[in-house]
Amino acid sequence: MSLNSQSEIQNSQSNVDWAEVEAEEIRLLRQMTITESVAHLVSLYRAFGPLLEQTEPLFRAEREAYLIELQRRLRRLEEWRKEHKKEKEEWLKKPSICP
């Protein structure tokens, strides 16, 4: 590949509107059926599964910390939801001002 064609490729890549690319990707993903989504996931796992398995020990601690944080946040969300559900029920029991 010539230096000129490398420069042309770099220029064309720098002109990419990544927000537009992402929007198109999201649009296409939303059009997928569940079966198509599962097939896509399986194909990704076939392609990257061996690499993920090889690098799993490198990221185990980070993943476990993330999962612990996620569980903590989900517990807080559930507590908030229960608290607000009670408040909503109490509010709905109050007599209405409107006739």
N, CA, C and O atoms as CSV, one atom per row, in Angstrom:
chain,resi,resn,atom,element,x,y,z
A,1,MET,N,N,0.854,-1.174,0.000
A,1,MET,CA,C,0.000,0.000,0.000
A,1,MET,C,C,0.896,1.230,0.000
A,1,MET,O,O,1.852,1.319,0.770
A,2,SER,N,N,0.583,2.148,-0.848
A,2,SER,CA,C,1.410,3.346,-0.962
A,2,SER,C,C,1.117,4.308,0.180
A,2,SER,O,O,0.074,4.233,0.830
A,3,LEU,N,N,2.042,5.190,0.403
A,3,LEU,CA,C,1.890,6.194,1.446
A,3,LEU,C,C,0.683,7.078,1.161
A,3,LEU,O,O,-0.017,7.494,2.084
A,4,ASN,N,N,0.439,7.365,-0.113
A,4,ASN,CA,C,-0.692,8.197,-0.510
A,4,ASN,C,C,-2.013,7.515,-0.179
A,4,ASN,O,O,-2.925,8.162,0.334
A,5,SER,N,N,-2.134,6.207,-0.467
A,5,SER,CA,C,-3.389,5.514,-0.182
A,5,SER,C,C,-3.594,5.348,1.324
A,5,SER,O,O,-4.735,5.362,1.787
A,6,GLN,N,N,-2.520,5.193,2.098
A,6,GLN,CA,C,-2.651,5.151,3.556
A,6,GLN,C,C,-3.195,6.476,4.072
A,6,GLN,O,O,-4.050,6.507,4.957
A,7,SER,N,N,-2.701,7.549,3.519
A,7,SER,CA,C,-3.158,8.877,3.913
A,7,SER,C,C,-4.631,9.062,3.573
A,7,SER,O,O,-5.382,9.649,4.353
A,8,GLU,N,N,-5.049,8.557,2.399
A,8,GLU,CA,C,-6.458,8.654,2.001
A,8,GLU,C,C,-7.352,7.878,2.957
A,8,GLU,O,O,-8.435,8.341,3.316
A,9,ILE,N,N,-6.898,6.691,3.370
A,9,ILE,CA,C,-7.672,5.876,4.309
A,9,ILE,C,C,-7.808,6.605,5.645
A,9,ILE,O,O,-8.897,6.660,6.218
A,10,GLN,N,N,-6.710,7.159,6.135
A,10,GLN,CA,C,-6.760,7.880,7.408
A,10,GLN,C,C,-7.693,9.070,7.323
A,10,GLN,O,O,-8.443,9.334,8.263
A,11,ASN,N,N,-7.660,9.799,6.208
A,11,ASN,CA,C,-8.547,10.952,6.040
A,11,ASN,C,C,-10.005,10.520,6.008
A,11,ASN,O,O,-10.857,11.174,6.609
A,12,SER,N,N,-10.302,9.424,5.314
A,12,SER,CA,C,-11.693,8.963,5.246
A,12,SER,C,C,-12.168,8.466,6.605
A,12,SER,O,O,-13.341,8.627,6.943
A,13,GLN,N,N,-11.273,7.861,7.393
A,13,GLN,CA,C,-11.656,7.392,8.721
A,13,GLN,C,C,-11.874,8.557,9.680
A,13,GLN,O,O,-12.738,8.474,10.552
A,14,SER,N,N,-11.126,9.618,9.541
A,14,SER,CA,C,-11.279,10.762,10.444
A,14,SER,C,C,-12.547,11.543,10.158
A,14,SER,O,O,-12.991,12.324,11.000
A,15,ASN,N,N,-13.143,11.350,8.984
A,15,ASN,CA,C,-14.374,12.045,8.628
A,15,ASN,C,C,-15.620,11.257,9.008
A,15,ASN,O,O,-16.731,11.654,8.658
A,16,VAL,N,N,-15.452,10.166,9.707
A,16,VAL,CA,C,-16.591,9.334,10.093
A,16,VAL,C,C,-17.360,10.018,11.219
A,16,VAL,O,O,-16.766,10.472,12.197
A,17,ASP,N,N,-18.673,10.089,11.077
A,17,ASP,CA,C,-19.535,10.623,12.133
A,17,ASP,C,C,-19.922,9.457,13.040
A,17,ASP,O,O,-20.884,8.738,12.769
A,18,TRP,N,N,-19.157,9.278,14.124
A,18,TRP,CA,C,-19.350,8.099,14.979
A,18,TRP,C,C,-20.702,8.112,15.671
A,18,TRP,O,O,-21.243,7.047,15.968
A,19,ALA,N,N,-21.255,9.267,15.934
A,19,ALA,CA,C,-22.593,9.333,16.534
A,19,ALA,C,C,-23.613,8.763,15.561
A,19,ALA,O,O,-24.538,8.055,15.960
A,20,GLU,N,N,-23.439,9.076,14.282
A,20,GLU,CA,C,-24.340,8.548,13.255
A,20,GLU,C,C,-24.177,7.034,13.111
A,20,GLU,O,O,-25.161,6.311,12.959
A,21,VAL,N,N,-22.944,6.565,13.158
A,21,VAL,CA,C,-22.681,5.124,13.083
A,21,VAL,C,C,-23.334,4.413,14.266
A,21,VAL,O,O,-23.970,3.373,14.095
A,22,GLU,N,N,-23.176,4.977,15.466
A,22,GLU,CA,C,-23.773,4.371,16.660
A,22,GLU,C,C,-25.297,4.373,16.577
A,22,GLU,O,O,-25.937,3.391,16.953
A,23,ALA,N,N,-25.877,5.457,16.091
A,23,ALA,CA,C,-27.336,5.536,15.955
A,23,ALA,C,C,-27.843,4.461,14.985
A,23,ALA,O,O,-28.865,3.823,15.236
A,24,GLU,N,N,-27.130,4.271,13.895
A,24,GLU,CA,C,-27.514,3.242,12.921
A,24,GLU,C,C,-27.378,1.851,13.521
A,24,GLU,O,O,-28.225,0.986,13.297
A,25,GLU,N,N,-26.312,1.639,14.283
A,25,GLU,CA,C,-26.116,0.338,14.945
A,25,GLU,C,C,-27.273,0.053,15.911
A,25,GLU,O,O,-27.802,-1.058,15.936
A,26,ILE,N,N,-27.655,1.041,16.690
A,26,ILE,CA,C,-28.759,0.876,17.635
A,26,ILE,C,C,-30.057,0.585,16.889
A,26,ILE,O,O,-30.832,-0.278,17.302
A,27,ARG,N,N,-30.296,1.303,15.791
A,27,ARG,CA,C,-31.500,1.072,14.999
A,27,ARG,C,C,-31.546,-0.364,14.486
A,27,ARG,O,O,-32.582,-1.024,14.560
A,28,LEU,N,N,-30.419,-0.842,13.965
A,28,LEU,CA,C,-30.365,-2.211,13.442
A,28,LEU,C,C,-30.545,-3.246,14.549
A,28,LEU,O,O,-31.224,-4.255,14.356
A,29,LEU,N,N,-29.937,-2.996,15.703
A,29,LEU,CA,C,-30.071,-3.937,16.821
A,29,LEU,C,C,-31.513,-4.025,17.305
A,29,LEU,O,O,-31.984,-5.104,17.666
A,30,ARG,N,N,-32.212,-2.899,17.315
A,30,ARG,CA,C,-33.609,-2.899,17.762
A,30,ARG,C,C,-34.521,-3.642,16.801
A,30,ARG,O,O,-35.598,-4.093,17.192
A,31,GLN,N,N,-34.100,-3.774,15.545
A,31,GLN,CA,C,-34.903,-4.496,14.565
A,31,GLN,C,C,-34.713,-6.007,14.648
A,31,GLN,O,O,-35.471,-6.768,14.046
A,32,MET,N,N,-33.697,-6.439,15.398
A,32,MET,CA,C,-33.417,-7.875,15.498
A,32,MET,C,C,-34.496,-8.578,16.319
A,32,MET,O,O,-35.023,-8.029,17.287
A,33,THR,N,N,-34.808,-9.805,15.906
A,33,THR,CA,C,-35.710,-10.624,16.708
A,33,THR,C,C,-34.893,-11.246,17.831
A,33,THR,O,O,-33.664,-11.166,17.834
A,34,ILE,N,N,-35.576,-11.861,18.778
A,34,ILE,CA,C,-34.871,-12.537,19.875
A,34,ILE,C,C,-33.991,-13.645,19.319
A,34,ILE,O,O,-32.849,-13.812,19.747
A,35,THR,N,N,-34.521,-14.401,18.365
A,35,THR,CA,C,-33.756,-15.497,17.758
A,35,THR,C,C,-32.501,-14.965,17.078
A,35,THR,O,O,-31.425,-15.546,17.218
A,36,GLU,N,N,-32.631,-13.867,16.344
A,36,GLU,CA,C,-31.468,-13.267,15.683
A,36,GLU,C,C,-30.460,-12.759,16.708
A,36,GLU,O,O,-29.252,-12.895,16.513
A,37,SER,N,N,-30.948,-12.178,17.794
A,37,SER,CA,C,-30.055,-11.666,18.840
A,37,SER,C,C,-29.269,-12.796,19.486
A,37,SER,O,O,-28.066,-12.674,19.718
A,38,VAL,N,N,-29.957,-13.897,19.775
A,38,VAL,CA,C,-29.286,-15.052,20.390
A,38,VAL,C,C,-28.258,-15.627,19.421
A,38,VAL,O,O,-27.144,-15.965,19.823
A,39,ALA,N,N,-28.628,-15.738,18.147
A,39,ALA,CA,C,-27.686,-16.256,17.142
A,39,ALA,C,C,-26.461,-15.349,17.053
A,39,ALA,O,O,-25.338,-15.835,16.918
A,40,HIS,N,N,-26.669,-14.035,17.129
A,40,HIS,CA,C,-25.558,-13.075,17.093
A,40,HIS,C,C,-24.662,-13.250,18.320
A,40,HIS,O,O,-23.437,-13.244,18.206
A,41,LEU,N,N,-25.280,-13.405,19.488
A,41,LEU,CA,C,-24.515,-13.612,20.716
A,41,LEU,C,C,-23.691,-14.891,20.639
A,41,LEU,O,O,-22.524,-14.904,21.029
A,42,VAL,N,N,-24.293,-15.963,20.139
A,42,VAL,CA,C,-23.587,-17.234,20.014
A,42,VAL,C,C,-22.407,-17.096,19.053
A,42,VAL,O,O,-21.327,-17.626,19.316
A,43,SER,N,N,-22.607,-16.390,17.945
A,43,SER,CA,C,-21.508,-16.222,16.991
A,43,SER,C,C,-20.372,-15.398,17.606
A,43,SER,O,O,-19.200,-15.678,17.357
A,44,LEU,N,N,-20.716,-14.385,18.406
A,44,LEU,CA,C,-19.680,-13.614,19.096
A,44,LEU,C,C,-18.923,-14.479,20.092
A,44,LEU,O,O,-17.701,-14.384,20.206
A,45,TYR,N,N,-19.657,-15.325,20.816
A,45,TYR,CA,C,-18.991,-16.182,21.792
A,45,TYR,C,C,-18.081,-17.188,21.090
A,45,TYR,O,O,-16.988,-17.484,21.573
A,46,ARG,N,N,-18.533,-17.712,19.947
A,46,ARG,CA,C,-17.667,-18.640,19.198
A,46,ARG,C,C,-16.379,-17.945,18.775
A,46,ARG,O,O,-15.301,-18.537,18.816
A,47,ALA,N,N,-16.499,-16.687,18.371
A,47,ALA,CA,C,-15.335,-15.944,17.904
A,47,ALA,C,C,-14.410,-15.539,19.053
A,47,ALA,O,O,-13.187,-15.617,18.930
A,48,PHE,N,N,-15.003,-15.105,20.172
A,48,PHE,CA,C,-14.193,-14.542,21.254
A,48,PHE,C,C,-14.131,-15.403,22.508
A,48,PHE,O,O,-13.376,-15.085,23.427
A,49,GLY,N,N,-14.903,-16.484,22.572
A,49,GLY,CA,C,-14.933,-17.340,23.757
A,49,GLY,C,C,-13.569,-17.810,24.224
A,49,GLY,O,O,-13.240,-17.666,25.401
A,50,PRO,N,N,-12.762,-18.375,23.319
A,50,PRO,CA,C,-11.443,-18.848,23.767
A,50,PRO,C,C,-10.579,-17.731,24.360
A,50,PRO,O,O,-9.883,-17.943,25.353
A,51,LEU,N,N,-10.624,-16.561,23.759
A,51,LEU,CA,C,-9.855,-15.430,24.294
A,51,LEU,C,C,-10.391,-15.001,25.656
A,51,LEU,O,O,-9.617,-14.691,26.562
A,52,LEU,N,N,-11.715,-14.983,25.801
A,52,LEU,CA,C,-12.311,-14.623,27.092
A,52,LEU,C,C,-11.901,-15.615,28.168
A,52,LEU,O,O,-11.587,-15.223,29.292
A,53,GLU,N,N,-11.905,-16.884,27.831
A,53,GLU,CA,C,-11.520,-17.903,28.805
A,53,GLU,C,C,-10.050,-17.777,29.194
A,53,GLU,O,O,-9.696,-17.981,30.355
A,54,GLN,N,N,-9.190,-17.443,28.228
A,54,GLN,CA,C,-7.763,-17.294,28.520
A,54,GLN,C,C,-7.489,-16.087,29.408
A,54,GLN,O,O,-6.605,-16.136,30.263
A,55,THR,N,N,-8.238,-15.008,29.213
A,55,THR,CA,C,-7.971,-13.771,29.960
A,55,THR,C,C,-8.836,-13.642,31.214
A,55,THR,O,O,-8.692,-12.671,31.957
A,56,GLU,N,N,-9.723,-14.592,31.460
A,56,GLU,CA,C,-10.634,-14.518,32.611
A,56,GLU,C,C,-9.908,-14.268,33.930
A,56,GLU,O,O,-10.351,-13.416,34.701
A,57,PRO,N,N,-8.808,-14.975,34.227
A,57,PRO,CA,C,-8.128,-14.709,35.509
A,57,PRO,C,C,-7.635,-13.272,35.657
A,57,PRO,O,O,-7.551,-12.754,36.771
A,58,LEU,N,N,-7.310,-12.633,34.545
A,58,LEU,CA,C,-6.820,-11.250,34.609
A,58,LEU,C,C,-7.888,-10.272,35.081
A,58,LEU,O,O,-7.580,-9.263,35.714
A,59,PHE,N,N,-9.140,-10.575,34.769
A,59,PHE,CA,C,-10.224,-9.639,35.042
A,59,PHE,C,C,-11.179,-10.113,36.136
A,59,PHE,O,O,-12.176,-9.446,36.412
A,60,ARG,N,N,-10.890,-11.254,36.760
A,60,ARG,CA,C,-11.796,-11.830,37.757
A,60,ARG,C,C,-12.061,-10.877,38.920
A,60,ARG,O,O,-13.217,-10.657,39.281
A,61,ALA,N,N,-11.024,-10.316,39.503
A,61,ALA,CA,C,-11.197,-9.436,40.673
A,61,ALA,C,C,-12.045,-8.213,40.303
A,61,ALA,O,O,-12.932,-7.817,41.060
A,62,GLU,N,N,-11.771,-7.625,39.154
A,62,GLU,CA,C,-12.538,-6.456,38.713
A,62,GLU,C,C,-14.004,-6.827,38.483
A,62,GLU,O,O,-14.903,-6.077,38.864
A,63,ARG,N,N,-14.240,-7.969,37.866
A,63,ARG,CA,C,-15.612,-8.410,37.589
A,63,ARG,C,C,-16.360,-8.696,38.889
A,63,ARG,O,O,-17.525,-8.327,39.032
A,64,GLU,N,N,-15.692,-9.353,39.833
A,64,GLU,CA,C,-16.331,-9.636,41.122
A,64,GLU,C,C,-16.658,-8.355,41.864
A,64,GLU,O,O,-17.728,-8.247,42.463
A,65,ALA,N,N,-15.759,-7.384,41.837
A,65,ALA,CA,C,-16.021,-6.096,42.491
A,65,ALA,C,C,-17.211,-5.409,41.842
A,65,ALA,O,O,-18.048,-4.825,42.531
A,66,TYR,N,N,-17.289,-5.476,40.515
A,66,TYR,CA,C,-18.419,-4.883,39.804
A,66,TYR,C,C,-19.721,-5.567,40.208
A,66,TYR,O,O,-20.725,-4.896,40.445
A,67,LEU,N,N,-19.713,-6.890,40.288
A,67,LEU,CA,C,-20.929,-7.621,40.647
A,67,LEU,C,C,-21.371,-7.311,42.078
A,67,LEU,O,O,-22.566,-7.202,42.350
A,68,ILE,N,N,-20.418,-7.171,42.978
A,68,ILE,CA,C,-20.745,-6.809,44.360
A,68,ILE,C,C,-21.390,-5.430,44.401
A,68,ILE,O,O,-22.393,-5.229,45.086
A,69,GLU,N,N,-20.817,-4.480,43.668
A,69,GLU,CA,C,-21.377,-3.132,43.599
A,69,GLU,C,C,-22.764,-3.154,42.967
A,69,GLU,O,O,-23.668,-2.456,43.425
A,70,LEU,N,N,-22.932,-3.942,41.931
A,70,LEU,CA,C,-24.236,-4.064,41.275
A,70,LEU,C,C,-25.280,-4.615,42.243
A,70,LEU,O,O,-26.401,-4.108,42.292
A,71,GLN,N,N,-24.932,-5.635,43.006
A,71,GLN,CA,C,-25.859,-6.193,43.998
A,71,GLN,C,C,-26.230,-5.152,45.044
A,71,GLN,O,O,-27.392,-5.053,45.437
A,72,ARG,N,N,-25.251,-4.376,45.497
A,72,ARG,CA,C,-25.510,-3.324,46.488
A,72,ARG,C,C,-26.482,-2.292,45.923
A,72,ARG,O,O,-27.422,-1.881,46.603
A,73,ARG,N,N,-26.254,-1.879,44.687
A,73,ARG,CA,C,-27.124,-0.881,44.063
A,73,ARG,C,C,-28.526,-1.431,43.831
A,73,ARG,O,O,-29.508,-0.708,43.998
A,74,LEU,N,N,-28.630,-2.698,43.448
A,74,LEU,CA,C,-29.951,-3.304,43.243
A,74,LEU,C,C,-30.720,-3.401,44.563
A,74,LEU,O,O,-31.934,-3.199,44.591
A,75,ARG,N,N,-30.011,-3.711,45.659
A,75,ARG,CA,C,-30.653,-3.745,46.984
A,75,ARG,C,C,-31.189,-2.369,47.342
A,75,ARG,O,O,-32.317,-2.245,47.820
A,76,ARG,N,N,-30.376,-1.320,47.112
A,76,ARG,CA,C,-30.822,0.045,47.400
A,76,ARG,C,C,-32.014,0.427,46.538
A,76,ARG,O,O,-32.943,1.080,47.014
A,77,LEU,N,N,-31.994,0.030,45.294
A,77,LEU,CA,C,-33.110,0.320,44.401
A,77,LEU,C,C,-34.380,-0.368,44.885
A,77,LEU,O,O,-35.450,0.239,44.872
A,78,GLU,N,N,-34.280,-1.606,45.305
A,78,GLU,CA,C,-35.448,-2.338,45.802
A,78,GLU,C,C,-35.979,-1.702,47.085
A,78,GLU,O,O,-37.194,-1.610,47.264
A,79,GLU,N,N,-35.099,-1.263,47.975
A,79,GLU,CA,C,-35.526,-0.577,49.193
A,79,GLU,C,C,-36.246,0.726,48.835
A,79,GLU,O,O,-37.292,1.039,49.403
A,80,TRP,N,N,-35.682,1.477,47.894
A,80,TRP,CA,C,-36.302,2.731,47.454
A,80,TRP,C,C,-37.674,2.455,46.855
A,80,TRP,O,O,-38.633,3.173,47.138
A,81,ARG,N,N,-37.770,1.416,46.027
A,81,ARG,CA,C,-39.036,1.076,45.378
A,81,ARG,C,C,-40.093,0.718,46.416
A,81,ARG,O,O,-41.235,1.164,46.307
A,82,LYS,N,N,-39.733,-0.082,47.425
A,82,LYS,CA,C,-40.688,-0.463,48.470
A,82,LYS,C,C,-41.130,0.759,49.266
A,82,LYS,O,O,-42.313,0.912,49.571
A,83,GLU,N,N,-40.186,1.621,49.600
A,83,GLU,CA,C,-40.502,2.830,50.360
A,83,GLU,C,C,-41.468,3.721,49.589
A,83,GLU,O,O,-42.445,4.220,50.148
A,84,HIS,N,N,-41.192,3.917,48.315
A,84,HIS,CA,C,-42.050,4.785,47.511
A,84,HIS,C,C,-43.385,4.127,47.192
A,84,HIS,O,O,-44.379,4.820,46.971
A,85,LYS,N,N,-43.418,2.830,47.164
A,85,LYS,CA,C,-44.685,2.133,46.950
A,85,LYS,C,C,-45.609,2.387,48.134
A,85,LYS,O,O,-46.801,2.637,47.959
A,86,LYS,N,N,-45.041,2.320,49.362
A,86,LYS,CA,C,-45.827,2.602,50.563
A,86,LYS,C,C,-46.340,4.042,50.530
A,86,LYS,O,O,-47.510,4.295,50.817
A,87,GLU,N,N,-45.464,4.983,50.179
A,87,GLU,CA,C,-45.866,6.391,50.107
A,87,GLU,C,C,-46.983,6.584,49.086
A,87,GLU,O,O,-47.938,7.319,49.336
A,88,LYS,N,N,-46.865,5.928,47.945
A,88,LYS,CA,C,-47.880,6.050,46.905
A,88,LYS,C,C,-49.205,5.482,47.390
A,88,LYS,O,O,-50.256,6.081,47.161
A,89,GLU,N,N,-49.167,4.325,48.061
A,89,GLU,CA,C,-50.397,3.717,48.577
A,89,GLU,C,C,-51.061,4.623,49.603
A,89,GLU,O,O,-52.283,4.773,49.600
A,90,GLU,N,N,-50.261,5.231,50.485
A,90,GLU,CA,C,-50.805,6.145,51.486
A,90,GLU,C,C,-51.410,7.376,50.810
A,90,GLU,O,O,-52.477,7.842,51.208
A,91,TRP,N,N,-50.742,7.893,49.806
A,91,TRP,CA,C,-51.234,9.058,49.088
A,91,TRP,C,C,-52.557,8.747,48.392
A,91,TRP,O,O,-53.460,9.584,48.378
A,92,LEU,N,N,-52.679,7.551,47.817
A,92,LEU,CA,C,-53.891,7.173,47.115
A,92,LEU,C,C,-55.058,6.969,48.087
A,92,LEU,O,O,-56.214,7.099,47.683
A,93,LYS,N,N,-54.786,6.654,49.352
A,93,LYS,CA,C,-55.837,6.441,50.350
A,93,LYS,C,C,-56.427,7.751,50.844
A,93,LYS,O,O,-57.537,7.765,51.377
A,94,LYS,N,N,-55.697,8.863,50.673
A,94,LYS,CA,C,-56.186,10.154,51.136
A,94,LYS,C,C,-57.416,10.549,50.336
A,94,LYS,O,O,-57.498,10.277,49.139
A,95,PRO,N,N,-58.362,11.183,50.990
A,95,PRO,CA,C,-59.565,11.623,50.267
A,95,PRO,C,C,-59.221,12.660,49.213
A,95,PRO,O,O,-58.358,13.516,49.410
A,96,SER,N,N,-59.904,12.563,48.111
A,96,SER,CA,C,-59.651,13.479,47.004
A,96,SER,C,C,-60.293,14.835,47.293
A,96,SER,O,O,-61.374,14.909,47.877
A,97,ILE,N,N,-59.625,15.887,46.882
A,97,ILE,CA,C,-60.143,17.242,47.065
A,97,ILE,C,C,-61.167,17.543,45.971
A,97,ILE,O,O,-62.119,18.291,46.191
A,98,CYS,N,N,-60.969,16.969,44.822
A,98,CYS,CA,C,-61.876,17.212,43.685
A,98,CYS,C,C,-63.194,16.469,43.912
A,98,CYS,O,O,-63.202,15.358,44.444
A,99,PRO,N,N,-64.333,17.100,43.497
A,99,PRO,CA,C,-65.631,16.443,43.678
A,99,PRO,C,C,-65.794,15.235,42.783
A,99,PRO,O,O,-66.833,14.575,42.819
